[in-house]
């Protein structure tokens, strides 16, 4: 036990002495130390042979057996061996250890993504030199690969760096990746361009309903810029027209992975509402819903056309009832007087009554047709003189001794033919109720009082409409809400269609018309929300 312990202490001491000696000589690399140990063992083995020979023979006898030349030769051999030992250490350090250490440091830098460190030169003409040159080539290829990857990442497929060839399977894989990426990016660009130029609004949210994308059509319809809605939720479009149950059904459908389709009324940035035919589809990844895409078709105009059709249908129904009612009386009158004419000796009076009834039927038919035509909307109004239009209308009516006064002219955005028809009916109405010596006055009106209008013009003195009034008996206040009803009249010879036509023409221009008392006590018709040129 004691001998083993002594042996371990001796070996440990020897090892520490050996490592200390190597440290003093600058031998610190593991490979270099292995070479040094091997050379030291060979060197010490050679010295040990000489020492053993001297020990066994004896120093004195050994000196007597060797001539001076032999003794000198032995010293020379020992010196050469010593020089060879240190030379070997130096060569190993210069040609193996230092190049390998240099390459190892460059490789570590490359592994950390640092490409600015290169092996030092010169490159000796041996295997380690070839290894250093291969490392330089590898570094250059890595730099090329990174530059190419950055160019591909920037989608700069025309960058000259992509023409450089990276050899081997890695370069082939990079070319394949580039080709696939170019193809995929082209597909994505085509898809994005299609979405960007789509006529329908497209909105994409994440699963938390946060908006991540909208296309230009969405901006055009809603009035919101893209930057205003990204990061917000579709609640900014909530008009309040749908109740909570509506949205609960919507979210239940799409969260279950199904597509929701329906119509919804949304609110624009300016507060106005619009109708949308909407489709919301879940987008999944690995079976999990990640986003929702909403495609919105603005059907506001379609809804307005539907409402117009409904109104027209209602007018047609009313038209049919009116035709049946108002034409029945003249027809019955004609039949009655035909019977009279057949039995009378002088049928002249009967024929005169028949002619009067036929004239009334012609007037009724003409006004009924006019009433049907006036239900159309004005699409392209143009500026025209209110006075010129009024005088043209005046010329189409048998006015007799009546007088027309235009207090103030203005350029109004109108469909002139239809506004002329409106004024003709008002002049006829004045003739029927105010008499053939009535005075008709036309002029503009300024803004209403604040309690009568929510929106005020910048200039309170600027005209917001026009009026037509007469100096007749006027219209009682309790009847003013009824005068525009189709068929309503207080005159036995009247058709009840004239003021209904006035109301329809005003409505076609989006004007508001109301009845008031004239400045001379007669009937006054005021038209508001009129656009002036």
One Martini backbone bead per residue (centre of mass of N, CA, C, O) as a GRO file, in nm:
protein
  533
    1UNK     BB    1   0.058   0.063  -0.021
    2UNK     BB    2   0.305   0.245   0.008
    3UNK     BB    3   0.422   0.201  -0.276
    4UNK     BB    4   0.178   0.312  -0.435
    5UNK     BB    5   0.179   0.595  -0.313
    6UNK     BB    6   0.467   0.664  -0.402
    7UNK     BB    7   0.421   0.627  -0.704
    8UNK     BB    8   0.200   0.844  -0.736
    9UNK     BB    9   0.375   1.080  -0.634
   10UNK     BB   10   0.596   1.054  -0.849
   11UNK     BB   11   0.411   1.082  -1.099
   12UNK     BB   12   0.294   1.352  -1.018
   13UNK     BB   13   0.557   1.505  -1.006
   14UNK     BB   14   0.642   1.448  -1.294
   15UNK     BB   15   0.398   1.582  -1.434
   16UNK     BB   16   0.437   1.865  -1.313
   17UNK     BB   17   0.721   1.903  -1.424
   18UNK     BB   18   0.646   1.868  -1.722
   19UNK     BB   19   0.433   2.094  -1.746
   20UNK     BB   20   0.619   2.319  -1.644
   21UNK     BB   21   0.825   2.292  -1.867
   22UNK     BB   22   0.626   2.347  -2.100
   23UNK     BB   23   0.535   2.627  -2.010
   24UNK     BB   24   0.821   2.751  -2.035
   25UNK     BB   25   0.821   2.667  -2.357
   26UNK     BB   26   0.508   2.712  -2.463
   27UNK     BB   27   0.359   2.434  -2.411
   28UNK     BB   28  -0.014   2.420  -2.436
   29UNK     BB   29  -0.106   2.235  -2.636
   30UNK     BB   30  -0.229   1.929  -2.666
   31UNK     BB   31  -0.082   1.836  -2.922
   32UNK     BB   32   0.194   1.949  -2.847
   33UNK     BB   33   0.228   1.779  -2.586
   34UNK     BB   34   0.226   1.507  -2.720
   35UNK     BB   35   0.475   1.553  -2.885
   36UNK     BB   36   0.663   1.625  -2.647
   37UNK     BB   37   0.638   1.361  -2.493
   38UNK     BB   38   0.736   1.175  -2.714
   39UNK     BB   39   1.014   1.313  -2.750
   40UNK     BB   40   1.104   1.294  -2.457
   41UNK     BB   41   1.107   0.990  -2.438
   42UNK     BB   42   1.318   0.945  -2.659
   43UNK     BB   43   1.534   1.125  -2.535
   44UNK     BB   44   1.550   0.983  -2.256
   45UNK     BB   45   1.614   0.700  -2.364
   46UNK     BB   46   1.889   0.770  -2.485
   47UNK     BB   47   2.017   0.872  -2.220
   48UNK     BB   48   1.962   0.615  -2.054
   49UNK     BB   49   2.162   0.432  -2.205
   50UNK     BB   50   2.415   0.590  -2.131
   51UNK     BB   51   2.379   0.586  -1.824
   52UNK     BB   52   2.380   0.275  -1.793
   53UNK     BB   53   2.657   0.227  -1.908
   54UNK     BB   54   2.810   0.395  -1.699
   55UNK     BB   55   2.698   0.247  -1.449
   56UNK     BB   56   2.796  -0.045  -1.519
   57UNK     BB   57   3.107   0.029  -1.582
   58UNK     BB   58   3.188   0.311  -1.518
   59UNK     BB   59   3.339   0.610  -1.544
   60UNK     BB   60   3.635   0.538  -1.560
   61UNK     BB   61   3.625   0.299  -1.757
   62UNK     BB   62   3.472   0.449  -1.978
   63UNK     BB   63   3.698   0.658  -2.032
   64UNK     BB   64   3.918   0.435  -2.105
   65UNK     BB   65   3.752   0.309  -2.352
   66UNK     BB   66   3.740   0.601  -2.463
   67UNK     BB   67   3.806   0.809  -2.683
   68UNK     BB   68   3.803   1.134  -2.750
   69UNK     BB   69   3.640   1.105  -3.008
   70UNK     BB   70   3.409   0.938  -2.885
   71UNK     BB   71   3.331   1.140  -2.673
   72UNK     BB   72   3.263   1.367  -2.878
   73UNK     BB   73   3.046   1.210  -3.031
   74UNK     BB   74   2.851   1.176  -2.796
   75UNK     BB   75   2.806   1.477  -2.747
   76UNK     BB   76   2.699   1.535  -3.031
   77UNK     BB   77   2.455   1.351  -3.024
   78UNK     BB   78   2.321   1.481  -2.783
   79UNK     BB   79   2.293   1.763  -2.917
   80UNK     BB   80   2.129   1.676  -3.160
   81UNK     BB   81   1.893   1.563  -2.997
   82UNK     BB   82   1.819   1.826  -2.862
   83UNK     BB   83   1.770   1.990  -3.118
   84UNK     BB   84   1.555   1.798  -3.237
   85UNK     BB   85   1.351   1.832  -3.014
   86UNK     BB   86   1.303   2.147  -3.046
   87UNK     BB   87   1.247   2.142  -3.352
   88UNK     BB   88   0.999   1.971  -3.343
   89UNK     BB   89   0.832   2.162  -3.172
   90UNK     BB   90   0.845   2.402  -3.373
   91UNK     BB   91   0.725   2.262  -3.623
   92UNK     BB   92   0.459   2.180  -3.497
   93UNK     BB   93   0.374   2.467  -3.428
   94UNK     BB   94   0.392   2.596  -3.717
   95UNK     BB   95   0.251   2.349  -3.908
   96UNK     BB   96   0.006   2.272  -3.694
   97UNK     BB   97  -0.086   2.427  -3.445
   98UNK     BB   98  -0.131   2.715  -3.557
   99UNK     BB   99  -0.323   2.646  -3.796
  100UNK     BB  100  -0.533   2.494  -3.628
  101UNK     BB  101  -0.596   2.727  -3.435
  102UNK     BB  102  -0.685   2.924  -3.654
  103UNK     BB  103  -0.915   2.749  -3.766
  104UNK     BB  104  -1.068   2.717  -3.498
  105UNK     BB  105  -1.133   3.024  -3.465
  106UNK     BB  106  -1.283   3.058  -3.730
  107UNK     BB  107  -1.499   2.840  -3.680
  108UNK     BB  108  -1.618   2.977  -3.428
  109UNK     BB  109  -1.702   3.238  -3.571
  110UNK     BB  110  -1.890   3.104  -3.775
  111UNK     BB  111  -2.082   2.973  -3.560
  112UNK     BB  112  -2.149   3.293  -3.465
  113UNK     BB  113  -2.169   3.469  -3.748
  114UNK     BB  114  -1.861   3.547  -3.805
  115UNK     BB  115  -1.710   3.666  -4.125
  116UNK     BB  116  -1.442   3.863  -4.066
  117UNK     BB  117  -1.274   3.602  -4.014
  118UNK     BB  118  -0.947   3.495  -4.121
  119UNK     BB  119  -0.699   3.320  -4.219
  120UNK     BB  120  -0.377   3.327  -4.199
  121UNK     BB  121  -0.088   3.426  -4.352
  122UNK     BB  122   0.065   3.186  -4.492
  123UNK     BB  123   0.043   2.907  -4.712
  124UNK     BB  124   0.150   2.608  -4.682
  125UNK     BB  125   0.268   2.328  -4.884
  126UNK     BB  126   0.021   2.154  -4.732
  127UNK     BB  127  -0.230   2.026  -4.555
  128UNK     BB  128  -0.274   2.282  -4.380
  129UNK     BB  129  -0.290   2.473  -4.620
  130UNK     BB  130  -0.536   2.339  -4.751
  131UNK     BB  131  -0.721   2.382  -4.506
  132UNK     BB  132  -0.712   2.693  -4.512
  133UNK     BB  133  -0.818   2.725  -4.799
  134UNK     BB  134  -1.089   2.582  -4.746
  135UNK     BB  135  -1.183   2.783  -4.532
  136UNK     BB  136  -1.192   3.030  -4.717
  137UNK     BB  137  -1.397   2.913  -4.915
  138UNK     BB  138  -1.619   2.865  -4.709
  139UNK     BB  139  -1.647   3.161  -4.629
  140UNK     BB  140  -1.721   3.268  -4.908
  141UNK     BB  141  -1.975   3.091  -4.941
  142UNK     BB  142  -2.120   3.202  -4.693
  143UNK     BB  143  -2.130   3.492  -4.785
  144UNK     BB  144  -2.289   3.435  -5.041
  145UNK     BB  145  -2.528   3.298  -4.908
  146UNK     BB  146  -2.614   3.537  -4.731
  147UNK     BB  147  -2.651   3.741  -4.958
  148UNK     BB  148  -2.866   3.573  -5.103
  149UNK     BB  149  -3.067   3.552  -4.872
  150UNK     BB  150  -3.109   3.859  -4.846
  151UNK     BB  151  -3.212   3.903  -5.135
  152UNK     BB  152  -3.451   3.711  -5.108
  153UNK     BB  153  -3.577   3.853  -4.860
  154UNK     BB  154  -3.603   4.128  -5.044
  155UNK     BB  155  -3.691   4.040  -5.339
  156UNK     BB  156  -3.401   4.055  -5.510
  157UNK     BB  157  -3.377   3.874  -5.804
  158UNK     BB  158  -3.162   4.088  -5.961
  159UNK     BB  159  -2.923   4.027  -5.802
  160UNK     BB  160  -2.592   3.948  -5.873
  161UNK     BB  161  -2.543   3.744  -5.634
  162UNK     BB  162  -2.734   3.514  -5.764
  163UNK     BB  163  -2.507   3.430  -5.986
  164UNK     BB  164  -2.357   3.295  -5.780
  165UNK     BB  165  -2.179   2.998  -5.713
  166UNK     BB  166  -2.261   2.726  -5.506
  167UNK     BB  167  -2.121   2.448  -5.428
  168UNK     BB  168  -2.295   2.175  -5.427
  169UNK     BB  169  -2.568   2.074  -5.246
  170UNK     BB  170  -2.612   2.348  -5.113
  171UNK     BB  171  -2.641   2.514  -5.373
  172UNK     BB  172  -2.876   2.351  -5.489
  173UNK     BB  173  -3.070   2.404  -5.253
  174UNK     BB  174  -3.067   2.713  -5.285
  175UNK     BB  175  -3.186   2.721  -5.571
  176UNK     BB  176  -3.451   2.577  -5.500
  177UNK     BB  177  -3.542   2.778  -5.288
  178UNK     BB  178  -3.549   3.023  -5.474
  179UNK     BB  179  -3.755   2.913  -5.677
  180UNK     BB  180  -3.983   2.862  -5.475
  181UNK     BB  181  -3.996   3.152  -5.362
  182UNK     BB  182  -4.058   3.297  -5.624
  183UNK     BB  183  -4.321   3.147  -5.680
  184UNK     BB  184  -4.466   3.221  -5.413
  185UNK     BB  185  -4.443   3.530  -5.444
  186UNK     BB  186  -4.601   3.549  -5.705
  187UNK     BB  187  -4.859   3.433  -5.590
  188UNK     BB  188  -4.891   3.645  -5.362
  189UNK     BB  189  -4.900   3.892  -5.546
  190UNK     BB  190  -5.148   3.809  -5.705
  191UNK     BB  191  -5.332   3.788  -5.461
  192UNK     BB  192  -5.291   4.077  -5.351
  193UNK     BB  193  -5.377   4.222  -5.609
  194UNK     BB  194  -5.661   4.107  -5.615
  195UNK     BB  195  -5.744   4.221  -5.337
  196UNK     BB  196  -5.670   4.523  -5.386
  197UNK     BB  197  -5.870   4.518  -5.666
  198UNK     BB  198  -6.118   4.462  -5.537
  199UNK     BB  199  -6.462   4.548  -5.517
  200UNK     BB  200  -6.444   4.429  -5.241
  201UNK     BB  201  -6.435   4.426  -4.911
  202UNK     BB  202  -6.142   4.351  -4.706
  203UNK     BB  203  -6.118   4.166  -4.389
  204UNK     BB  204  -5.867   4.099  -4.132
  205UNK     BB  205  -5.851   3.885  -3.847
  206UNK     BB  206  -5.804   3.771  -3.555
  207UNK     BB  207  -5.924   3.584  -3.288
  208UNK     BB  208  -5.961   3.879  -3.132
  209UNK     BB  209  -6.064   4.087  -3.364
  210UNK     BB  210  -5.808   4.205  -3.490
  211UNK     BB  211  -5.703   4.416  -3.720
  212UNK     BB  212  -5.464   4.339  -4.007
  213UNK     BB  213  -5.657   4.392  -4.272
  214UNK     BB  214  -5.714   4.612  -4.559
  215UNK     BB  215  -5.859   4.726  -4.840
  216UNK     BB  216  -5.935   4.982  -5.052
  217UNK     BB  217  -6.243   4.922  -5.062
  218UNK     BB  218  -6.284   4.961  -4.762
  219UNK     BB  219  -6.198   5.258  -4.754
  220UNK     BB  220  -6.410   5.367  -4.956
  221UNK     BB  221  -6.668   5.277  -4.798
  222UNK     BB  222  -6.594   5.378  -4.487
  223UNK     BB  223  -6.350   5.618  -4.470
  224UNK     BB  224  -6.114   5.453  -4.374
  225UNK     BB  225  -5.801   5.420  -4.298
  226UNK     BB  226  -5.579   5.179  -4.246
  227UNK     BB  227  -5.439   5.310  -3.990
  228UNK     BB  228  -5.720   5.340  -3.827
  229UNK     BB  229  -5.783   5.003  -3.805
  230UNK     BB  230  -5.533   4.893  -3.725
  231UNK     BB  231  -5.584   4.722  -3.411
  232UNK     BB  232  -5.877   4.700  -3.434
  233UNK     BB  233  -6.223   4.659  -3.441
  234UNK     BB  234  -6.536   4.609  -3.601
  235UNK     BB  235  -6.695   4.799  -3.400
  236UNK     BB  236  -6.655   5.070  -3.565
  237UNK     BB  237  -6.914   4.967  -3.760
  238UNK     BB  238  -7.132   4.996  -3.558
  239UNK     BB  239  -7.484   5.096  -3.586
  240UNK     BB  240  -7.716   4.943  -3.399
  241UNK     BB  241  -7.915   4.759  -3.583
  242UNK     BB  242  -7.796   4.522  -3.425
  243UNK     BB  243  -7.818   4.280  -3.207
  244UNK     BB  244  -7.675   4.058  -2.989
  245UNK     BB  245  -7.787   3.798  -3.123
  246UNK     BB  246  -7.657   3.838  -3.397
  247UNK     BB  247  -7.354   3.821  -3.296
  248UNK     BB  248  -7.372   3.549  -3.158
  249UNK     BB  249  -7.429   3.387  -3.414
  250UNK     BB  250  -7.180   3.470  -3.572
  251UNK     BB  251  -6.959   3.368  -3.368
  252UNK     BB  252  -7.057   3.078  -3.345
  253UNK     BB  253  -7.005   3.003  -3.639
  254UNK     BB  254  -6.694   3.078  -3.679
  255UNK     BB  255  -6.581   2.924  -3.419
  256UNK     BB  256  -6.681   2.639  -3.550
  257UNK     BB  257  -6.575   2.675  -3.874
  258UNK     BB  258  -6.785   2.834  -4.017
  259UNK     BB  259  -6.974   3.001  -4.254
  260UNK     BB  260  -7.079   3.338  -4.277
  261UNK     BB  261  -7.399   3.466  -4.398
  262UNK     BB  262  -7.505   3.810  -4.471
  263UNK     BB  263  -7.676   4.097  -4.357
  264UNK     BB  264  -7.556   4.438  -4.295
  265UNK     BB  265  -7.542   4.733  -4.089
  266UNK     BB  266  -7.324   4.995  -4.128
  267UNK     BB  267  -7.070   5.242  -4.029
  268UNK     BB  268  -6.928   5.516  -4.107
  269UNK     BB  269  -6.716   5.766  -4.031
  270UNK     BB  270  -6.956   5.992  -4.090
  271UNK     BB  271  -7.229   5.809  -3.985
  272UNK     BB  272  -7.317   5.659  -4.211
  273UNK     BB  273  -7.504   5.414  -4.372
  274UNK     BB  274  -7.468   5.059  -4.481
  275UNK     BB  275  -7.500   4.791  -4.695
  276UNK     BB  276  -7.413   4.435  -4.641
  277UNK     BB  277  -7.270   4.160  -4.802
  278UNK     BB  278  -7.155   3.894  -4.593
  279UNK     BB  279  -6.839   3.705  -4.558
  280UNK     BB  280  -6.720   3.465  -4.310
  281UNK     BB  281  -6.394   3.314  -4.275
  282UNK     BB  282  -6.198   3.073  -4.162
  283UNK     BB  283  -5.853   3.043  -4.064
  284UNK     BB  284  -5.619   2.772  -4.079
  285UNK     BB  285  -5.368   2.599  -3.857
  286UNK     BB  286  -5.338   2.292  -3.769
  287UNK     BB  287  -5.664   2.313  -3.698
  288UNK     BB  288  -5.640   2.621  -3.625
  289UNK     BB  289  -5.769   2.919  -3.558
  290UNK     BB  290  -5.626   3.245  -3.671
  291UNK     BB  291  -5.842   3.367  -3.877
  292UNK     BB  292  -6.049   3.625  -4.038
  293UNK     BB  293  -6.244   3.660  -4.341
  294UNK     BB  294  -6.394   3.953  -4.490
  295UNK     BB  295  -6.655   3.990  -4.733
  296UNK     BB  296  -6.773   4.306  -4.880
  297UNK     BB  297  -7.087   4.399  -5.018
  298UNK     BB  298  -7.210   4.683  -5.146
  299UNK     BB  299  -7.588   4.724  -5.123
  300UNK     BB  300  -7.713   5.009  -5.111
  301UNK     BB  301  -7.821   5.056  -5.398
  302UNK     BB  302  -7.994   4.804  -5.405
  303UNK     BB  303  -8.175   4.885  -5.168
  304UNK     BB  304  -8.273   5.148  -5.299
  305UNK     BB  305  -8.400   5.008  -5.543
  306UNK     BB  306  -8.595   4.839  -5.381
  307UNK     BB  307  -8.741   5.079  -5.255
  308UNK     BB  308  -8.822   5.205  -5.524
  309UNK     BB  309  -8.987   4.962  -5.618
  310UNK     BB  310  -9.183   4.969  -5.386
  311UNK     BB  311  -9.283   5.254  -5.442
  312UNK     BB  312  -9.372   5.198  -5.732
  313UNK     BB  313  -9.572   4.979  -5.661
  314UNK     BB  314  -9.745   5.158  -5.487
  315UNK     BB  315  -9.804   5.359  -5.715
  316UNK     BB  316  -9.933   5.154  -5.904
  317UNK     BB  317 -10.160   5.076  -5.720
  318UNK     BB  318 -10.266   5.362  -5.693
  319UNK     BB  319 -10.296   5.407  -5.993
  320UNK     BB  320 -10.505   5.184  -6.039
  321UNK     BB  321 -10.716   5.292  -5.845
  322UNK     BB  322 -10.744   5.569  -5.979
  323UNK     BB  323 -10.828   5.479  -6.256
  324UNK     BB  324 -11.078   5.322  -6.168
  325UNK     BB  325 -11.216   5.567  -6.033
  326UNK     BB  326 -11.180   5.820  -6.241
  327UNK     BB  327 -11.291   5.659  -6.504
  328UNK     BB  328 -11.572   5.558  -6.423
  329UNK     BB  329 -11.741   5.814  -6.430
  330UNK     BB  330 -11.714   5.896  -6.735
  331UNK     BB  331 -11.813   5.625  -6.845
  332UNK     BB  332 -12.095   5.638  -6.717
  333UNK     BB  333 -12.172   5.902  -6.848
  334UNK     BB  334 -12.152   5.807  -7.140
  335UNK     BB  335 -12.361   5.581  -7.122
  336UNK     BB  336 -12.595   5.755  -7.034
  337UNK     BB  337 -12.589   5.956  -7.291
  338UNK     BB  338 -12.628   5.737  -7.502
  339UNK     BB  339 -12.911   5.665  -7.417
  340UNK     BB  340 -13.021   5.947  -7.463
  341UNK     BB  341 -12.941   5.977  -7.766
  342UNK     BB  342 -13.119   5.736  -7.872
  343UNK     BB  343 -13.403   5.880  -7.764
  344UNK     BB  344 -13.347   6.148  -7.878
  345UNK     BB  345 -13.417   6.393  -8.108
  346UNK     BB  346 -13.182   6.580  -7.971
  347UNK     BB  347 -12.838   6.480  -7.915
  348UNK     BB  348 -12.651   6.727  -7.859
  349UNK     BB  349 -12.631   6.744  -7.548
  350UNK     BB  350 -12.524   6.458  -7.510
  351UNK     BB  351 -12.270   6.492  -7.683
  352UNK     BB  352 -12.147   6.717  -7.509
  353UNK     BB  353 -12.117   6.544  -7.254
  354UNK     BB  354 -11.940   6.332  -7.385
  355UNK     BB  355 -11.711   6.523  -7.465
  356UNK     BB  356 -11.645   6.618  -7.180
  357UNK     BB  357 -11.572   6.336  -7.073
  358UNK     BB  358 -11.345   6.283  -7.275
  359UNK     BB  359 -11.168   6.521  -7.193
  360UNK     BB  360 -11.132   6.429  -6.903
  361UNK     BB  361 -10.998   6.160  -6.976
  362UNK     BB  362 -10.751   6.282  -7.115
  363UNK     BB  363 -10.647   6.434  -6.871
  364UNK     BB  364 -10.622   6.192  -6.684
  365UNK     BB  365 -10.428   6.026  -6.856
  366UNK     BB  366 -10.202   6.234  -6.877
  367UNK     BB  367 -10.154   6.265  -6.565
  368UNK     BB  368 -10.104   5.968  -6.503
  369UNK     BB  369  -9.855   5.941  -6.681
  370UNK     BB  370  -9.699   6.165  -6.543
  371UNK     BB  371  -9.699   6.035  -6.263
  372UNK     BB  372  -9.539   5.782  -6.348
  373UNK     BB  373  -9.282   5.932  -6.454
  374UNK     BB  374  -9.208   6.105  -6.179
  375UNK     BB  375  -9.070   5.855  -6.011
  376UNK     BB  376  -8.803   5.930  -6.105
  377UNK     BB  377  -8.469   5.978  -6.078
  378UNK     BB  378  -8.222   6.213  -6.051
  379UNK     BB  379  -7.895   6.185  -6.191
  380UNK     BB  380  -7.821   6.461  -6.391
  381UNK     BB  381  -7.781   6.749  -6.285
  382UNK     BB  382  -7.821   7.097  -6.390
  383UNK     BB  383  -7.761   7.414  -6.445
  384UNK     BB  384  -8.028   7.662  -6.394
  385UNK     BB  385  -8.266   7.892  -6.447
  386UNK     BB  386  -8.536   7.978  -6.270
  387UNK     BB  387  -8.667   8.197  -6.451
  388UNK     BB  388  -8.656   8.054  -6.726
  389UNK     BB  389  -8.823   7.809  -6.635
  390UNK     BB  390  -9.077   7.969  -6.548
  391UNK     BB  391  -9.138   8.104  -6.829
  392UNK     BB  392  -9.171   7.838  -6.978
  393UNK     BB  393  -9.411   7.739  -6.808
  394UNK     BB  394  -9.602   7.985  -6.857
  395UNK     BB  395  -9.624   7.924  -7.175
  396UNK     BB  396  -9.793   7.635  -7.114
  397UNK     BB  397 -10.018   7.819  -6.985
  398UNK     BB  398 -10.343   7.934  -6.933
  399UNK     BB  399 -10.330   8.264  -6.791
  400UNK     BB  400 -10.427   8.520  -6.909
  401UNK     BB  401 -10.433   8.772  -6.651
  402UNK     BB  402 -10.193   8.679  -6.535
  403UNK     BB  403  -9.900   8.714  -6.306
  404UNK     BB  404  -9.536   8.734  -6.323
  405UNK     BB  405  -9.295   8.718  -6.045
  406UNK     BB  406  -8.936   8.775  -6.005
  407UNK     BB  407  -8.742   8.841  -5.737
  408UNK     BB  408  -8.518   8.595  -5.774
  409UNK     BB  409  -8.247   8.466  -5.919
  410UNK     BB  410  -8.109   8.126  -5.998
  411UNK     BB  411  -7.879   7.861  -5.988
  412UNK     BB  412  -8.001   7.534  -6.048
  413UNK     BB  413  -7.996   7.202  -5.972
  414UNK     BB  414  -8.143   7.033  -6.260
  415UNK     BB  415  -8.432   6.908  -6.425
  416UNK     BB  416  -8.580   7.106  -6.634
  417UNK     BB  417  -8.831   6.956  -6.741
  418UNK     BB  418  -8.942   6.882  -6.454
  419UNK     BB  419  -8.949   7.167  -6.329
  420UNK     BB  420  -9.141   7.278  -6.536
  421UNK     BB  421  -9.372   7.087  -6.459
  422UNK     BB  422  -9.394   7.184  -6.169
  423UNK     BB  423  -9.466   7.485  -6.241
  424UNK     BB  424  -9.716   7.429  -6.410
  425UNK     BB  425  -9.884   7.306  -6.176
  426UNK     BB  426  -9.874   7.563  -5.996
  427UNK     BB  427 -10.012   7.752  -6.197
  428UNK     BB  428 -10.274   7.591  -6.223
  429UNK     BB  429 -10.344   7.601  -5.924
  430UNK     BB  430 -10.370   7.912  -5.916
  431UNK     BB  431 -10.595   7.935  -6.130
  432UNK     BB  432 -10.809   7.751  -5.982
  433UNK     BB  433 -10.792   7.922  -5.687
  434UNK     BB  434 -10.720   8.244  -5.773
  435UNK     BB  435 -10.744   8.288  -6.071
  436UNK     BB  436 -10.704   8.475  -6.379
  437UNK     BB  437 -10.578   8.734  -6.185
  438UNK     BB  438 -10.333   8.620  -6.073
  439UNK     BB  439 -10.034   8.620  -5.871
  440UNK     BB  440  -9.705   8.501  -5.939
  441UNK     BB  441  -9.439   8.419  -5.714
  442UNK     BB  442  -9.070   8.413  -5.740
  443UNK     BB  443  -8.805   8.278  -5.517
  444UNK     BB  444  -8.580   8.291  -5.262
  445UNK     BB  445  -8.446   8.113  -4.977
  446UNK     BB  446  -8.326   8.096  -4.675
  447UNK     BB  447  -8.239   7.994  -4.396
  448UNK     BB  448  -8.338   7.837  -4.143
  449UNK     BB  449  -8.405   7.800  -3.842
  450UNK     BB  450  -8.240   7.624  -3.597
  451UNK     BB  451  -8.513   7.461  -3.509
  452UNK     BB  452  -8.551   7.351  -3.830
  453UNK     BB  453  -8.226   7.303  -3.859
  454UNK     BB  454  -7.921   7.122  -3.834
  455UNK     BB  455  -7.811   7.255  -4.096
  456UNK     BB  456  -7.574   7.512  -4.171
  457UNK     BB  457  -7.458   7.748  -4.348
  458UNK     BB  458  -7.196   7.955  -4.378
  459UNK     BB  459  -7.416   8.143  -4.520
  460UNK     BB  460  -7.713   8.267  -4.399
  461UNK     BB  461  -7.785   8.436  -4.683
  462UNK     BB  462  -7.793   8.197  -4.841
  463UNK     BB  463  -7.952   7.997  -5.046
  464UNK     BB  464  -8.177   7.689  -4.990
  465UNK     BB  465  -8.417   7.792  -5.185
  466UNK     BB  466  -8.763   7.803  -5.305
  467UNK     BB  467  -9.056   7.984  -5.425
  468UNK     BB  468  -9.427   7.955  -5.464
  469UNK     BB  469  -9.678   8.214  -5.508
  470UNK     BB  470  -9.997   8.348  -5.423
  471UNK     BB  471 -10.313   8.566  -5.401
  472UNK     BB  472 -10.504   8.383  -5.282
  473UNK     BB  473 -10.678   8.198  -5.033
  474UNK     BB  474 -10.535   7.950  -4.979
  475UNK     BB  475 -10.432   7.705  -4.725
  476UNK     BB  476 -10.530   7.536  -4.486
  477UNK     BB  477 -10.356   7.402  -4.230
  478UNK     BB  478 -10.521   7.122  -4.210
  479UNK     BB  479 -10.455   7.065  -4.541
  480UNK     BB  480 -10.137   7.064  -4.600
  481UNK     BB  481 -10.083   6.740  -4.566
  482UNK     BB  482 -10.292   6.654  -4.824
  483UNK     BB  483 -10.230   6.793  -5.111
  484UNK     BB  484 -10.015   6.550  -5.210
  485UNK     BB  485 -10.223   6.358  -5.254
  486UNK     BB  486 -10.348   6.132  -5.448
  487UNK     BB  487 -10.656   6.279  -5.563
  488UNK     BB  488 -10.652   6.546  -5.422
  489UNK     BB  489 -10.947   6.765  -5.402
  490UNK     BB  490 -11.160   7.083  -5.414
  491UNK     BB  491 -11.223   7.040  -5.716
  492UNK     BB  492 -11.449   6.920  -5.935
  493UNK     BB  493 -11.241   6.948  -6.195
  494UNK     BB  494 -11.029   6.803  -6.056
  495UNK     BB  495 -10.774   6.539  -6.020
  496UNK     BB  496 -10.532   6.539  -5.787
  497UNK     BB  497 -10.225   6.543  -5.945
  498UNK     BB  498 -10.054   6.799  -5.946
  499UNK     BB  499  -9.924   6.795  -5.649
  500UNK     BB  500  -9.813   6.506  -5.674
  501UNK     BB  501  -9.611   6.577  -5.895
  502UNK     BB  502  -9.456   6.787  -5.736
  503UNK     BB  503  -9.362   6.593  -5.512
  504UNK     BB  504  -9.208   6.394  -5.698
  505UNK     BB  505  -9.006   6.591  -5.822
  506UNK     BB  506  -8.879   6.679  -5.556
  507UNK     BB  507  -8.795   6.394  -5.464
  508UNK     BB  508  -8.606   6.339  -5.713
  509UNK     BB  509  -8.416   6.595  -5.597
  510UNK     BB  510  -8.416   6.599  -5.276
  511UNK     BB  511  -8.657   6.768  -5.187
  512UNK     BB  512  -8.836   6.989  -4.982
  513UNK     BB  513  -9.190   7.022  -4.930
  514UNK     BB  514  -9.400   7.307  -4.840
  515UNK     BB  515  -9.676   7.458  -4.681
  516UNK     BB  516  -9.775   7.804  -4.684
  517UNK     BB  517  -9.805   8.137  -4.626
  518UNK     BB  518  -9.838   8.404  -4.799
  519UNK     BB  519  -9.774   8.743  -4.823
  520UNK     BB  520 -10.101   8.763  -4.936
  521UNK     BB  521 -10.243   8.479  -4.821
  522UNK     BB  522 -10.164   8.262  -4.993
  523UNK     BB  523 -10.008   8.016  -5.156
  524UNK     BB  524  -9.707   7.842  -5.033
  525UNK     BB  525  -9.415   7.696  -5.190
  526UNK     BB  526  -9.145   7.521  -5.037
  527UNK     BB  527  -8.797   7.460  -5.129
  528UNK     BB  528  -8.561   7.238  -4.999
  529UNK     BB  529  -8.237   7.130  -5.041
  530UNK     BB  530  -8.111   7.309  -5.256
  531UNK     BB  531  -7.895   7.315  -5.531
  532UNK     BB  532  -7.644   7.544  -5.608
  533UNK     BB  533  -7.419   7.682  -5.853
   0.00000   0.00000   0.00000
